[in-house]
Amino acid sequence: MANVLQVKNPATGTLIQGVRLHTEEDIRQALRNGHEGFKKWRKVHAHERSRLLQQWSDLIKEQ
């Protein structure tokens, strides 16, 4: 089972949430994935990126 950091409210001691602790390899893989994704994203024209970000923002606001 993965290690979990219990995040508590320092004023009350109430548990807020458990956060999974990642291994060094998890972090390295996330960085590789981000780098590969950026290689594709940077080729997208700025107007298209703007349109997509606005669309994603609208979807989040609907939640």
C-alpha positions in Angstrom: 0.0 0.0 0.0 1.3 3.5 -0.9 2.5 5.8 1.9 0.0 8.5 2.7 0.7 11.9 4.4 -2.3 12.8 6.6 -2.9 16.6 6.3 -4.5 18.0 9.4 -5.9 21.4 10.3 -3.2 22.8 12.6 -5.8 24.7 14.7 -8.1 21.8 15.3 -6.2 18.7 14.5 -9.0 17.6 12.2 -8.0 15.5 9.2 -8.4 17.4 6.0 -7.2 14.8 3.5 -4.7 12.1 3.0 -2.1 12.8 0.2 -0.2 10.0 -1.5 3.6 10.2 -1.2 5.3 9.6 -4.5 8.5 7.7 -5.0 11.5 9.3 -6.8 10.7 7.2 -9.9 7.0 8.4 -9.8 8.3 12.0 -9.9 10.8 11.3 -12.6 8.1 9.7 -14.8 5.8 12.6 -14.2 8.6 15.0 -15.3 9.2 12.9 -18.4 5.5 12.9 -19.2 5.3 16.6 -18.8 8.3 17.2 -21.0 6.9 15.0 -23.7 3.5 16.7 -23.5 5.1 20.1 -23.8 6.9 19.1 -27.0 3.5 18.7 -28.6 1.7 21.6 -26.8 4.4 24.2 -27.9 3.6 23.4 -31.6 0.0 24.4 -31.1 -0.7 28.0 -32.3 -1.2 30.5 -29.5 -4.8 31.2 -30.6 -5.7 27.6 -30.5 -4.1 27.1 -27.1 -6.1 30.1 -25.9 -9.3 28.7 -27.2 -8.6 25.3 -25.6 -7.8 26.8 -22.2 -10.9 28.9 -22.3 -13.0 25.8 -23.2 -11.4 23.9 -20.3 -12.0 26.8 -18.0 -15.7 26.8 -19.0 -16.0 23.1 -18.3 -14.4 23.5 -14.8 -16.8 26.4 -14.0 -19.8 24.1 -14.9 -18.8 21.6 -12.3 
